[in-house]
Amino acid sequence: MNLNVLLISTYEMGRQPFGLASPAAWLREAGAHVECVDLAVDAFPEDRVRDANLIAFYVPMHTATRLAVDALHQVRRVNPTAHVCCYGLYAPENEDYLRSLGVDTLIGGEFETGLVALAHDLAAEQPPADIPLVNLNRQTFRVPDRAGLPALDRYARLEVGDGTERIVGYVEATRGCKHLCRHCPVVPVYNGRFRLVQRDVVLADIRQQVAAGAQHITFGDPDFFNGPGHAVPIIEALHAEWPGLSYDVTIKVEHLLKHADLLPTLKRTGCLFITSAVEAFDARILARFDKQHTRAEFETVLRLCDAAGLQIIPTFVAFTPWTTVGGYRDFLAEIARLDLIERVAPIQYAIRLLIPPGSRLLELAETRTVIDSLDQARLSYTWRNPDPRVDALQRDLEQLAQSSVGRRLSRRAFFERVWARAHQASP
């Protein structure tokens, strides 16, 4: 295949981008010449952009897509004739906006086969066939090809309890999710379905990253326990081959309760912590999000995990159209009561709900009454809290979190500042 392909990642949360390595393997197997660029750590490569026939941006999340839009303008300036593609979760959700900026092809869901089909058509100099905007067909995955990507030691490291740092690798054992949480960006694309990455592919990818220096593996699945029968044999095999290798996973509160018997297995096989999207303690907000757990159930999970020697790292959507000043103070009080202060990252206190196109939140009449128009550039519907003090507090805390970056402020000291500012607002 006589085609130069440039795959670009803009942001993948401080990790070497799986979203480049996986399609690179498929495209190289098909005969394309593939270059990979991670703009999170690399400079904009004008020479490679100029030489590319197909330029494809990986857009798995909100921040990555906003940054891709910025880079897209540079791409069009340097190479106005290249075929431009966006692939990943945020491609179909923002189809109209991305097409208005000159993106030619968008691919969501299982994107590898679509990228290969697109490359074949471009190499044959024929108009690209209609590629499904969302493809959920099952694939036989290839081992990701990480050749040409920045070294693992150029990415964020994990600091463990003894003060040492571990080089982190990243894999995906599944894609999609079987649940339908209303605020989740996975749902509009996968609609309650998930897809397995074959076990031998996952282990081969871990193997090559360990050889490249990885000492810890992050499983990037939206929920590692969507398929425990698939997940558990992978971590058992991981531990058998690399007894000293640690890892972390993301699991819903609901699944941690349902599969509490598997917590000792996670601990025994090297799991250091579990990220869980708790989102809120307020029962009304949890119901609107359709999270399928309660505050009491999270507290039970917290006790179960602590008993198993596993640390839960909760994440939250602290500000919503339904957040009140009193409710936010209760949120902080619960974090203190449950002894979570050291587990909550500063930015979590300022997270503002995003309502992207296709969000299930739009099904609720109470959402439609509080949102304004779709702000395409922000990739979200705009909304204002009925109480302007809440929006003012959110902006203040967001600035506080940003200003604390690099200042080595302890989490407890930061929490105390958040507490003070939340209680400065009038009742």
N, C-alpha and C positions, 0 to 999 in steps of 0.2 A: 504494500500500500504506500503510494507516494504522497504522504500527507504529514505536515508538521503540526503537531498538537501541543498547545500550551495549556496546562491545568494550573489554575490559580486558586489558592486559599488566602483569605484575608485575616481570619481569626478562628481559632479552634480551642480557645480557653487554655492557652499555654501548652498545647500538645503538638507533637508532630502529626500532621493531618492525615488521618486514615482516609478522609474523603478525597485525597489525591492518590494515595498509594493503591487503593483498590481499583479505581478505573484505569490507572496507569498499567496495571498488570493485564487487564483485558485489552486495552488498546495496543500495547506492545505485542501481545500475542497475536493480534489481528494484523500486525505488520506496520503500524504507524510509528513515526518517530515522535516520542513523547518527552517533553520537558515539564518539570514541576517547579512551581515557585510559591513559597509561603511568604506573603507580604508582611506577616507578623514579625518575621525576623530578617527578611531579605529586602533589599532595595528594589524599586520598580525596574524591571529588566527591559529597557527600551529595545535592545538588540533582539532579544528573543520574541518580544511582541511583534516587532517588525517582520520577523521571518515566519511567523505562524500563519497557517491557513485556518485553523480552528482554535479559538480561544474560549476555554470553558471555566467559569467561576463556580466554585463550590459554595453554596449558600445554605448551611444547615441551621442557622439561627439568626435572630434579629440583628445583632451587632455585626455579624459577618456580612449580612446583606447590605446594611448601611455602608460599610466600608467597601464592598464590591461596587456599589453605585459610584463612589468616588473614583475608584480605579478604572471603572468602565469609561469614564470621560477621557482619561489618559490613554486608554487602549484605542479608542476611536480616533484620537488625535494622531497617534503614532501609526496606526494601521487601520485605515477606514474601510478596507475591503475584506478584512477577515470575517469569517462567520463566527458570531458570538453566541455562546450558550450559557445559561445558568442552570445548575442542577442541585438538588437537595430539597429539604423540607420547605424552605421559603420561596422556592421558584414558582410552584403552582399557586400559592396563596397570594402572590403579588404579580400575577401574570400581566395584567393591564399596565401596571406601572413600569415593569421591566421592559415590556415591548415598546412602550412610549419612549424609552431611552435608547432603543436600537438593538435590544437583544433579539436575536433571530429565532432561537429554539430554547424551550424550557422543558425540563424533565424532573418530575418528582417521583418519590417512591424508590423502586429498584432501578437506579439510573444507569448502571453499567451497560446493559444490553442496548439501551437507547443511545448512549454515546458511541458505541461500536457501530450501530446501524447508521448513525449520522456521519461518522467518519468514512464509512464505506461509500456512501452517496457522494460526499464531497470529493473523495479521491477519484471517483469515477466521473467527476465534473457533471453530475446530473442533479436536478433539483431534489433536495432532501425529501424523503417520503414523510408522510404524516406520522410523527412519533407521538404516542400517547402522552398527554400532559402528566398523567399519573399512571405509573406502571407498577402493579402489585404481583406480577407473575413470579412464581418461584424460580430462583436461579441456582445453578451450581457454581458457587463462588470460586474465584481464583485466589491463591495466596497473594496478598497485597505486595506490590513491588515498590520498595522504599528506596530504590537506587535514585540518587540525585536529590533526595530530600535533605534538609539540614540535619546535622547529627543530633541525636537525642539529648546530648549534654548542653545544647543551646536552648533548651526549653525549660519550663518551670520544674523545679525539683520538689520532692516531698520531704519535709522536715519531720523526723520521727522523735519520739519521746526523749531519747538520749542526746538530742541536739545535732545528730548527724543528718545528712541529706542523702536521699536516694534518687537516682535517675529514673524517670518514669516513662514507661511505654504505654501504648493505648491500643485496645482491640475492641471489636464488636462481635458478640456472639449471637445477637438477634437485632432485628430492626422493627420499628413499629411498636404498637402496644395493644393489648386486648381490651383496654379500658377506654372510657369515653369522657374523661374529665373535661368540663366545658371550656376551661381556660387554656388547655394544652395545645401547642402548635402541631403536635404529632397527629392529633385526631382528624383534622380536615383532610389529611393526606391518606392515612391508613384506616381510618374509620373502624377502629376496633379490631384490626388484624395485625398480626406480626409475622415476621419471616425469620427462619433459622439460617444462620451461617454454619456450614458444615463443620463438625467438630475437628476434623483433621486440618482444615484451613485455619481455624482459630489457633490451634496449638502450633502449627507451623509459623504463623505470624508471631506468636509469643516467642518461639524459638529464635527467630531471626532478630528480634529486638533484644533478647537476652544476650545474644552474641554481639550485639552492637552496644552493650553496656547497661541495658535496663535492669534495675534492681527491684522495681515495683511495677505492677500492671494495673491500669485503670480499665475496667470494663465499662464501655460507654453506652450499653443498652439502656433505653428509656426505663425498662424494669427488668432486672436480671432474673426475677422469679416469674416472668410471664410463662416460662416453660421450665420448671425445675428439673424435669426429666432430661432436658438438654443441658441445663446449666451445671448440675451437680457432677455429672461425669467429666465435664471440662475442668472444674476446679480440682477434682480428685486426680486427674491426669497431670494437671499443672503441678500439684504438690508432690506427686510421685517423681516427676522428672526434675523439679527444681525446689527441693525442700526449703530452701532459704528465701525463696521469692515471695514477696508479699503482694497483696492486691486490694482493690476496693471496688465496690459495686453500688448501684442505685436500685432501691427496692421500695415499693409503696408500703405505707403503714398497714393497709389491708392484707397484703401478701406476707408481711412479717408476722402478723397474727396467725394467718392461715397456715403458714409453714414454719411455725416456731420450733418445730422439731428439727429443722435444718440449721438452726443457729449454731449449735456446737460443731457441725460440719464446716460451716464458714470459718469459725475460729480455728479449728484444727488444721485447715488447709491453707491458712496464711492471710485471711481477710483482716485488714487493719481497721477499716471503718466502713459504714454504710451511709450513703447519702439518701435522704428521704424527703420528698417534697411535701412537707406538712402543710404549708401554705398559710394556715391561720388556726387560731384557737376558737374563734367565734363560730358558733354552730350555724348561724344564718349564712355566713360567708362560705363555710364548708359546703353547705347545701347548694348554694348557687354555683359553686365550682363542681358539684357532683363528685366530691372526693371519696365518698364511701368510707369515711372514718370519722370518729368523734375525738374530742379532746381527751376523753377518758381512755379511749383505745390507744391513742398515741402514748399516753402516760404508761399504759400497760406494756406497750412495745419497748418503751425506754427502759423499764425495769427488766424485761426479759433479755434485752441486749446487754445491759450492764451486768446481769447475772452470768451471761455467756462470755463476758470479757470483750464484747464488741461495742465500739463507740458509734452512736448515731450522730450524724451531722445533719441537722434539719435545715431546710430552706423554706423561705416564706415569701408571700406576696403581701407586704406590709400595708400597702395603700391601695384601696379600691374605691369605687364610687360610694360604697356602703360603710367605709371606715369612719368612725367618729373619734373625737378627741379622747373621750372616755374609753372607747374600745381600744385605741392605741395604747393608752396607759395600762389597760388590762393585759394587753399583749406583752408589754415589757415586764409586768409583774409576774406573768406566767413563766417567762424566760428565766427570771431570777428564782422563782419558786422551784422550778424543775432543775435548777443548777446547770443551765445551758449557756451561760454567758461566754465561757471559754470555747464553746463549739460554734458560735454564730459569728460569721464574718461581718465586718462593719457594714458593707453595702446592703446586707439583708434587711437592715432597719429602714432602708429608704426605697426599697423596690416598689415601683409603681406598676399596676396592672396594665398589660398590653392587651388590646382587643384587636387582633389582626383580621383581615378579610377571611371569611369562612369559619370564624370562631363559633363554637356552639353556644357561647354566651349570648350571641345575637338572637338565639331562639327565645330568650326570656323577655317578656314585656317590660320587666323592671330594668333590664339593660337598655332596651331601646328608648326608654324615657330619659336616660341620663347621658347618652352619648350624643356627640355632635357629628359632623361629617367625617368621612374617611380622609385622613391626611396621608396621601400616598407616600410622600417622602419619608414620613416617620413610620410607615408600614403598620399603621394602627389607626383605629378610630379614636378621635379625641374625646375626652370627657373631663368634667369638672365635678369635684365633690360639692354637694349642696352647702357644706360648711366651708367657707374660704380659709378658715384657720387650718383645716386639714391639709389643703394643698400647699399652704405657706409652710407648714411644718415639714411636709415631704421635700419641698425644694431646699429648705434649710438643712435637713439631714443629708440630702444628697450632696450638697456642697461640703458639709462636714466630712462625709465619707471620702470624697475626692481629695480634700485637703490633707487628710490623714495618711494618704498613701506615701510610703517611704519615710514616715516620721517615727516608725517603731513604737507607736502608741499601743499599749497593751489592750486587749479586748475588754478587759474589765474597766479600764480607764475610759475607753471609748463609750462603753455602755453607760457609764456614769454621766457622760456629757449628753448622750441621747436622753437619758432619764430626766436630766435637769431641763433640757429644752422642751421636752414633751409636757413637763409640769409647769413651765412658764406660761403656756397658753392658758387663757382664761377658761374657767370651767364651762 
